[in-house]
């Protein structure tokens, strides 16, 4: 990248940090009650909260490894976990100017035999797609029962009319439907290819990229044929990834002795917060996730100080594990290649053969 591009990326990264910091500081603008919550917090509840959050990250790396296996790509458990942790680190740390998934793709390319780099990068995209389908589907299931809670949302010093509440609910539902549609459309690429204009563009792109489009569509076909596995991973993601973060948050609420909070309200608050956290405006989701989760918990009757204290503790856990991923970047630099492949052998990726699905390779 040119110096101008790097400066531009650094500028926007600093803007994101400033926005996230501004929101967090706005939430804690009256810190006395929050500090009192921290004083009375039973810190032994941090142990299960940390353990549950770690398990959610383990399930994320396991899911990606399963998706790699569908394409017939083998990566050891340690390598998959290491790359997953490095992705978390660069989604938040200074590499946030680049993006965790992009760094993950780059490091994976160094460990992948020549001719498989495109498929490796595509597995990371598919991992993100499966996670988003699970999140948006969960939110849509919750949206109907959660309507009374969302209609009760209030923001200090910001008057909200009933029309604005309904606009937010409809917008959230529309976002989830659009997210599901955009995530699933990739599986219908063969139908899209039959459309005259789209088909011509795909064939033109295939010629320009020396067969890359064909390799991507072939990889997608592997996933389509393994639809039952993708369905299983999506269900696992609902309970083992998204609801697992709710369980970690629940531990923090118990440690704060929050009286009579609703578990359903907590599920809604954390789920909507995670959706807001997907907005690229927030580094690692920090800022947007915090404001949304605290606001919805307060709408459910949780004291503002308790909601803010729990969210600050949750964000601290998230930052801790994301920064912990930096250790994998330092001590697992990717110089050693999987399967004994050297760096020189992976500098180019000139093979244009389409990938074989993992099960097909195994049957051979």
Secondary structure by P-SEA (a helix, b strand, c coil): ccaaaaaaaaaaaaaaaaaaaaaaaaaaccaaaaaaaaaaccccaaaaaaaaaaaaaaaaaaaaaaaaaaacccccaaaaaaaaaaaaaaaccccccccaaaaaaaaaaaacccccaaaaaaaaaaaaaaaaaaaaaaaaaacccaaaaaaacccccccccaaaaaaaaaaaaaaaaaaaaaaacccaaaaaaacaaaaaaaaaaaaaacaaaaaaaaaaaaaaaaaaaaaaaaaaaacccaaaaaaaaaaaaaaaccccccaaaaaaaaaaaaaaacccccccccaaaaaaaaaaaaaacccaaaaaaaaaaaaaaaaaaaaaacccccccccccccccccccccccccccbbbbcaaaaaac
